[in-house]
Amino acid sequence: LFSRNILKTIALGQILSLCICGTAITSQYLAEKYEVNTPMLQSFINYCLLFLVYTVMLAFQSGPDSLLHILKRKWWKYILLGLADVEANYLIVKAYQYTTLTSVQLLDCFGIPVLMALSWFILYARYKVIHFVAVAICLLGVGTMVGADILAKRSDNSGSDVLIGDIFVLVGASLYAISNVCEEYIVKKLSRQEFLGMLGLFGTIISGIQLLLMEYKNIASIHWDWKIALLFVAFALCMFCLYSFMPLVIKVTSATSVNLGILTSDLYSLFFGLFLFGYTFSGLYILSFAVIMVGFILYCSTPTRTAEPAESSVPPVTSIGIDNLGLKLEENLPETHSAFL
């Protein structure tokens, strides 16, 4: 259970969790201290950074990996991917205005079974019983965390329309699952740079249009100072690091294991909130963290199997889609014969 590749997987997952924690803390500061609620503006800045780095890199490439060549062949697919990613970010943040924190935390986990189902049919992932047990343990840990929130009275603030908020969470979680499956497919069969470059291009366009239509009044009412600007910069950097680093982790593990690993991000936010926002501490937070980590380690301890169809139009696989196989090969490389590889 504690081989080098498992420990590396745990470390990579927790780095992603800390990035998500950074976005949550900065967003909460903006909302509570300065009454700034502009989720689309914050996402727009992140997509602009992706565009300036990865889309520009694609623009300077030549051949089949160039920006123009990719746009000619797959422009409509990346528009759909960008739309799913932008709306997933927006709907989850928007849901907090309508429903309770408890509902968001619980219903957001709906994305994990959706992700597993999509991986089964699209990526041909085949799970063992231990993987389903591990997922159940992780969800039990989330339930423990929600119980701690209820005892600490952090979930008392109900929104204006709980049903609408719950629907937003379910749709947003499903769109996240679609985005993550597409990400795993692209980074393992094509390239990380193509995924981030095209997401930066179409994410900037879609979020920019939605920003002008829905948030221009909120942006105009912001009383800008260096503290607010610094929080926006911190959010953008955390989100940019998350988007840049996640494909690297997914390539050596899988989208499902990554999503299980980042369940701890809410707990990191709670631990920071003890000092920053005066949250009430509960021992159940420690218990929920331990339960989630046990489920995550259990899931990563056993590789999944990939069943490729007999006749497939899928491009040649450059990185086999099995949980942690990339890490296992890296670990055993000095001992493995090159012809066998």
Secondary structure as GFF3:
##gff-version 3
##sequence-region A 1 341
A	DSSP	alpha_helix	4	33	.	.	.	ID=ss1
A	DSSP	alpha_helix	39	50	.	.	.	ID=ss2
A	DSSP	pi_helix	51	55	.	.	.	ID=ss3
A	DSSP	alpha_helix	56	59	.	.	.	ID=ss4
A	DSSP	three_ten_helix	63	65	.	.	.	ID=ss5
A	DSSP	alpha_helix	67	95	.	.	.	ID=ss6
A	DSSP	alpha_helix	101	107	.	.	.	ID=ss7
A	DSSP	three_ten_helix	108	110	.	.	.	ID=ss8
A	DSSP	alpha_helix	111	122	.	.	.	ID=ss9
A	DSSP	beta_strand	125	126	.	.	.	ID=ss10
A	DSSP	alpha_helix	129	151	.	.	.	ID=ss11
A	DSSP	alpha_helix	162	189	.	.	.	ID=ss12
A	DSSP	alpha_helix	192	214	.	.	.	ID=ss13
A	DSSP	alpha_helix	216	220	.	.	.	ID=ss14
A	DSSP	alpha_helix	226	252	.	.	.	ID=ss15
A	DSSP	alpha_helix	255	261	.	.	.	ID=ss16
A	DSSP	three_ten_helix	262	264	.	.	.	ID=ss17
A	DSSP	alpha_helix	265	276	.	.	.	ID=ss18
A	DSSP	alpha_helix	283	301	.	.	.	ID=ss19
A	DSSP	beta_strand	305	306	.	.	.	ID=ss20
A	DSSP	alpha_helix	325	332	.	.	.	ID=ss21
A	DSSP	three_ten_helix	333	335	.	.	.	ID=ss22
###
